[in-house]
Amino acid sequence: PPSCPLSMAVEEVSENSFTLTWKAPEQMGRAGLDGYVVEICKDGSSDWKAVNQEPFLSTRYTIPNLSSGDKIHVRVMAVSASGTSVPATLEQPVLIREILQLPKIRMPRHLRETFIRRVGDAVNIMIPFQGKPQPEVNWTKGGQPLDTSRINIRNTARDTIFYIRQAQRGDSGKYELTVQINGAEDKATLDIQVVEPPGPPQNLKLVDVWGFNVALEWTPPMDNGNSDIKGYRVQKSDKKSGKWFTVLERCTRTSCTISDLIIGNTYSFRVFSENICGLSSSAAVASGVAYIEKTKTTYQPEKIPQRDMMEPPKFTQPLTDRTTTRGYSTHLFCSVRGFPQPKIIWLKNQMEIREDPKYIALIDQGVCSLEIRKPGPFDGGVYTCKAVNPLGEASVDCRLDVKGEI
């Protein structure tokens, strides 16, 4: 025969039953194991009674139909074709008594906020709880019993199921769940919001047209679909194509300005409402149309204040002393400004240089130059540049030294 079962223990005790577990024996016997037999005996008696009629192979068994307050001895035997094992017996009897566990609702995290469903959707919610003995479960809405023609409630020992086949907006609201055992209770609130798309905006008006711009105004829809309006979608359509194009999405105000319209086109406008379900099934259409005309512009020349440009001569760059070599042409430079343009006079040793082929005098953009062609020893001295106009005169001078050839 097989050896006795191992590690027998009590898993759970209730007011009228308890659950026993064990492990398979080390030796099954040559014929193999047919199963186990569980026997019980009340404390103070020697009358053992088998709980199961036929052997079973599970290593877990619940013994039902016991009386609260009884002390029960229990033993388990392994059975095979070769015989029955020595019984495995608990050392102490099991006291059958009620084990109280305070009621506690385990509200799922996603149900702690508003539970949102669309009109026509099914609502199927399971909320687990704990408590021993089995708690009494009660649902209310606004302190009143639920409408059982619309809402189905099914309770088990460990959870409650809330079910609506097709939700309607009237099913929205706060539902109170109470789990109670002998005066001890736990409460939770289920907030359901049943929504649908909103109605269209009201009183859409074309307020103003100027340049390439149009201003629109409207009022919120009469029906928000039982949900806050997230915004408005604004569309335009030109008369040539007849197609609608979106120009603004999720506009949060009840007015807007549409820009960059095309000259010569005629435009219509419409606006949709939008909530958590999406856009309204229809739109509000502005009664008028906007024709973008070409704006007429008149050229007005810019008025430039007259400025007195008259100025006496003034040298901005003076002459500088120079040293040159005999036979090599050299240049003297200076810069002058003034209005009217001053007359330039060159002097050598205070004597005016007149039409002498040895000298070439030029003025360009206020830069005065004097070229001395192949100077000799007698061409050295002090050169002066004098500028004269009706408002005055100015002069600068420099020294030129001519050295002999090296």
Salt bridges, closest charged atoms under 4 A:
GLU11 OE1 - ARG60 NH2 2.57
GLU12 OE2 - LYS132 NZ 2.55
GLU39 OE1 - ARG75 NE 2.74
ASP43 OD1 - HIS73 NE2 2.89
ASP70 OD2 - LYS42 NZ 3.79
ASP171 OD2 - ARG150 NH2 2.70
GLU185 OE2 - LYS187 NZ 3.76
ASP191 OD2 - LYS174 NZ 3.28
GLU196 OE2 - ARG169 NH1 2.72
ASP223 OD2 - ARG169 NH1 3.11
GLU249 OE1 - ARG233 NH2 3.90
GLU274 OE2 - ARG250 NE 3.26
GLU311 OE2 - ARG337 NE 2.99
GLU352 OE1 - ARG354 NH2 3.56
GLU371 OE1 - HIS331 NE2 3.73
ASP379 OD1 - LYS348 NZ 3.95
ASP379 OD2 - LYS358 NZ 3.18
